Amino acid sequence: MADKTPTRITLLRGDITEQHVDAVVNAANSSLLGGGGVDGAIHRRGGPEVLEECRKLRGSHYANGLPAGQAVATTAGDLPARWVIHTVGPVHSTTQDRSGLLASCFTESLKVAQELGAASVAFPAISTGVYRWPLDDAARIAARSVHTAPRTVPDIRFVLFDAQALAAFEAAFEHEP
């Protein structure tokens, strides 16, 4: 039976690379080698140690890249966190329902965080940037996912880049029991 730890969920506007948490979740691309948005910011602030561990993962377990919906951890390098949990969100589609993959980003990241022994984790708004997931829908999926996850951590933060994202997540969490 999976552990269910009481959880405090915080929603805030800010820079995820400045969060003093055990684990920061990276909205990565499948290459794990950095990119734009949150991914680029985490790689820049985390420094070469993050990239080096990602390269090692690509050379071993993830030669073809990290599949969407899965999660894997590396060091956090120069970030004020212990670990980076990389997860690849799906690209939004109007012809395919990929919401299960997006939900899996949150539940798999929480699973990895718990396995690491993390007491706190910070999430961005996964897939809402260049992957074009509608913000309100992504927030709803995130809220449902963390509330129903079989494993969790005591302190979950959603660190949103702007006021629009914060408002969408506040609305979603207000409606999720």
Buried (B, 14 or more C-beta within 10 A) or exposed (E): EEEEEEBEBEBEBEEBBBBEBBBBBBBBBBBBBBBEBBBEBBBEBBBEBBBEBBBEBBEEEBEEBBEBBBBBBBBBBBBEBBBBBBBBBBBBEEEEEBBEBBBBBBBBBBBBBBEBEBBBBBBBBBBBBEBEBEBBBBBBBBBBBBBEBEBBBEBBBBBBBEEBBBBBBBBBBEEBE
